[in-house]
């Protein structure tokens, strides 16, 4: 016995079709969730990369200034 459901457009949808629609909607929901998490992580890692570059450049500049004053050429 086939049961039918009414869609928003008033069409008749068989149970097998409804199962497929729910599977596709579930898959899209999982994909959306994965992209949301990945986007959040990339955004956070981008800020960490910017902070890392700034700290590296600051350390390199400090070392160049301090290291240049302490170097003496010995012959």
SULMOCOR-V339758 format. One line per field, one symbol per residue. psi: psi as a letter, one per 40 degrees, with the letter a starting at -180 (. if undefined). A space follows every 50 residues. Layout:
# SULMOCOR-V339758
psi = ???
This chain:
# SULMOCOR-V339758
psi = hhiiihideeihhidddddddddddddddddddddddddddddddddddd dddddddddddddddddddehhhh.
